[in-house]
């Protein structure tokens, strides 16, 4: 068996995580043993992390501001806003959040990464019985960066998760979510939007494991991809035998804005229970030329008409954000990026 030769990025990460504990220690050992994931890894078949990070040779740093608010206060509603900035080089950080029974928390994550960075940010979140978490992830400025955001969420009985992610991609961006879903009245709502201009890559990967009866999951991810950009959606619902009466629906829809755009999708259901309602759907297409024609007939310039059609298509998952100010902010970001892509 040929010994693994580590790339400079892998070596920098292994060295940077020397003496680490917890999740960071596991990441170090996985990198040391197997290297960074490539297309040969089934869960990374369309996102070659090793290749994307091949030009990075030094260690970097992740700065997280807002962590002083991670101790949830007794108030009915708590707001945590984290700004996550990665400098050039290879870096990894982990954050743990525990939401006690009956509490309600809004978690807002804003990601920014310098060119030439490989940032790996991991969350471990426990949402106890009857608690509520609204998680909003915003990835905007990461040109030339590689950004991996992963999260493991344990959802207790009767807990509610409402998660929304807006991503404009980068050299390679991956938003990965793993949920252990207890059922028993618990609900998980997963929304995502990706809009990728030329040369950008965004990967939405999620696994929801239903372990108990009577759980609800809804997932809606929408995307639009320009020429020489790549969007990836991998969603999996696993329903264990004990998770009878699970109600789960997964939907991914995306627009190819050019014949040279690439979108790869893999929705999956793995069901071991026999009394469930589970479904998944996936649809890829182009802009509605008939709608575009009618808008131009009403005097709307073609580029503006295209932007309006793309915006109306993508906005639906953002409507699930309960904070009106934050919802409008994300829609404004979407409009701004569309104007830049269609001007």
N, C-alpha and C positions, 0 to 999 in steps of 0.2 A: 504494500500500500504506500503510495507516494505521500510524503509528509507535506502538510499544508505550509505554503510560503505566504506569510502575511503581507498585505499591501502596506504602504506607509500610513494610510488612514487607520487601518486595523491596529498597527503597532502603536500609533499615537493614542488610540482609545484604550488599549490594554494598559499602557503606561499611565495614562491619566486616571484610570480607575483602580490603580494599585491600592490595596487596603480598604476598598469600598465595602459596604455592607448592604444587605437587603437586595432590592431589585437591581441596583447598580453592580453589585457583585455578580449576580446572575448574568447580567449583560456582558460583563467582562469575561466570564468563563465561557459563555456561548461564543463570543467573538474569538477567544483564544482557541477553542476546540474546532469550530466550524467556519470561522471567518464571517464576514457580513453576508446577508442573504443575496442570492442571485436568482435568475429566472429558473434555476434548477430546483429551487424550493417552491413547492406547490402554492403556498400562500403568498409568494412574491413573484409569481411567474410573469407578471407584466410590469414589475418595478424592480429593476436591477440595482440594488443599493450599492453593492460593491463597485460596480462600474461608475455609478454617479459620483461616488466619493473618491475616485481613483487619483485625482489631482491634489487632494488635501493631504498634507504631510505633518501638520503640527497640532498640538492640543489647543483648544479654545476654551471659552467660558460661557455659561448661561447665567444671565442675571434675571432673577424673578422678583419683581416688586409687588407688594400687596400681601405677602405671606404673614404679616403681623395680624391679619384678619382671619386666619384659618381656625382660630379657636372660636367656635360658634357660640354666640351669646344666647341667653335664655329668651330673647325677644321672639315673637311669632315669626318674623321675617328677617333674614340676614342676607346681606349682599357682599359677595367676595369678588373683587376685580383684580386679576393678575395680569401684569405686563411682562411678557417673556421675550427677552432679547438675547440672541446668540451672536457672539463675536466670531471672527474668522477662526477656523480650526475645528477640531473634533471635540465634542463635549456631550455630557449626559447628565440629566437631573431627574429626580423623582420627588413627588409631592403626595402626601397622604391626607385625605379629608374624611372625617367621620361625622355623619349627620345623625343625631340622636332621634329616637322615636318621637313623632309628632312635630318635629321642627320643619321649617320651610326655608330653603336656601336658594339664592340665585348666584350662580358661578359664571363669571365672564372671563374668558381667556383671550388675550390679544397677543398674537405671535408676530415677531419681527426677527429677521435673520440677515446678517451681513453676507455679501458675496464671499464665496470660498469657505463657507461654514458647513459643518455637518452637526446638526443639533438633534438630540434624542431626548424628548421630554415625556415622562411617564407619570400617570396619575393612578393611585389606588383610592377608590372611593367606596365607602360603605354608607348605604341609605337604609336606616333601620325601619322597622315596621311602622307604617303610617306616616313616614316622613316624605317630604317632597323636595326634589331637586330640579331646578331649571338650569341647564348648562348650555352656554353659548360660546362657541369657538370661532374666532375671527382670524384668519390667516391672510394678510394683505401684502406686505412688502417683504419679499424673500427672493429677489432677482439673483440668480446665480448661486443660490443656497440649496442645501439638502436638509429637509426638515421632517422629522418623524415625531408625530404626536400620538401616543398610545394611552389607553385608559382601560382599567379593569374596574367594573362597577358591580357591587353586590347589592341586589335589590331585595329588600325584605318584604314580608307579607303586607299587602295593602299600601306599599310605597308607590310613589309616582315619579317617574323620570321623564322630563321633557328636554331633549337634547337637539340643538340646531348648530350646524357647522357651515360657515361660508368660507370658501377657499378659492384663491386666484392662482394657486399652483406656484411652482418654482422649477428649478432644474429637476428636482424630484421632491414631491411632498406626499406624505402618507398620513392619513387620519384613521387610526385603528381603534376600534371599540370592542371590548369583550364584556358581556353582561351575564351574570348569574341571576336568573329571574325566578324568584321563589313562588310565583303564582299567588293563589289565595287573595285575589283582588288587586294584586300589583299591576301597574301599567308602565310600559316603556314606549315612548314616542320618539322616534329618531328621524330627524329631518336633515337634509344636506343639499347644498348648492355649490357647484363648481363652474367657473367661467374661466376658460384658458385661452390666452392669446398665444401667438406663435412661439414655439420653443418651450412651452411650459408643460408640466406633468403634475397631475393630482390623482391620488389613489385613496378611495374610500373603501375600507375593509371593516366588516363588523361580523361578530358572532354572538347570537343571543341563545343562551342555553336555558330552556324552560325546565325547571326541576320539580315544580309543584302544580297542583290543579288550579284551574280558573284564572289563569294569567292572560293579560292582553298586551299585544305588541303591534305597533303600527310603524312602518318605515317608509319614507318617501324621500328619494334622492333624485335631483334633477341636475343636468349639466348641459353646457354648450362649449364646443371645442373648435378652435380655429385650425388653419393649416399648420402642419408640422407640430401639433400639440397632441397630448395623449391623456385621455381620461380613463380611469379604472374604477369599476365598482365590483366589489365582492361582498355579498351578503349571505349569511347562513343562519337559519333558524333550526335549532336542534330541540326536539320535544321528547323528553324522557318518558318512560312508561308511566311514571307516577303523575305526569302533567296532563291528566285528562281535562277535557273542556277548555283547552287552550284556544285562544282566538288570536291568530297572528296573520298579518298581511304585509307583504314587502313589495314595493314598487320602485323601479328605476326607469327613468325616461331621460333621453339626451338628444341633443341636436348636433349634427355634424355640419359645421358652418362652411366647410370646404371639402372637396373630394379627397384632399390630402390629410384630413383630420383622422385621428385614430381613437376609437372608444372600445374598450374591452370590458365585458360584463359577465359575471358568473353568479346568478342568484341560486341558492340551494335550500332545500328542505330536507331534514333528516328526522323522521318521525317514528317513534316507537310506541305511541299511544294510539288508540283506535276511536276515541270520542273527541275529535278536535275539528276546528275550522281553520285551516292554514292554506295560504295561497301566495304565489309570487308572480310578478309580471315584469317584463323588460321590453322596452321599445326604443329603437333608435331611428332617427329620421332627419329630414332637412326642414327648413322653414317652409311654411305653407305659402306657395307662390300665388295662390288665388287671393289669400288675405293680403299679401303684399301688393298685388295688382290693384285691389280695391282701395287700399290706402294711398297708393300713388295717384289713382284717379281723383282722389279728394284733395290733391295738392300737397301731400306730404312727400318731401324728398326721399329718394330711395334709401339712403343711408340712415336717415332718421326713422323711416318706417321699419327697417330691419331691426334697429335698436329697440324700438317699442315692442315689436313682436317677440324678440328674445327676452326682454325684460318681463313681459306678461307671462311668458312660459316659465321662467325661472323663479318668479317671486313666491309661488305657492308655499314652499316649505318655510319661508321666512314669516309667513302669516301666523305661524304657531307660536312665535315669540310673544309672551304676555306683556312684556314691558314695551309700551307704545313708543317711547323715545328711542330705545335701543332698536326696535324693529324698523323705525323710520331711518335710523342711522345706517343700518345694513342695506336697506333698499337704496339709499343715497349712494353708498359705496358701489353698489351694483350698477346704478345708472352712470356714475362717473367712469367706471371701467369700460362700460359699453360705449360711451361717447368716445373714449380713446381708441377703442378697437374699430369703430365704424366711421371715424372722422376722415 
